[in-house]
Amino acid sequence: MASKAQETQKTFFRVTDSIPEETWYWAALASIGISAVLKLNKRDNWALFVGQWPPTFLLFALFSRLLRPSQK
């Protein structure tokens, strides 16, 4: 019998597998841009918060590429 953690993991993989790899790259670029705009508008705390998202998006893209190397 699968545990709740295993079911959650399966759901997570199903969702992330359905998102194209390039979407993660665009999300990283968008969050960099949003962070810059927030910084220019003197919203420093929000700029730092959003500025920490790109590495996560890039890791999702890398994970997607490692998981499905034949798809480009």
Buried (B, 14 or more C-beta within 10 A) or exposed (E): EEEEEEEEEEEEEEEEEEEEBEEBBEBBEBBBEBBEEBBEEEBEEBBEEBBEBBEEBBEBBEBBEEEEEEEE
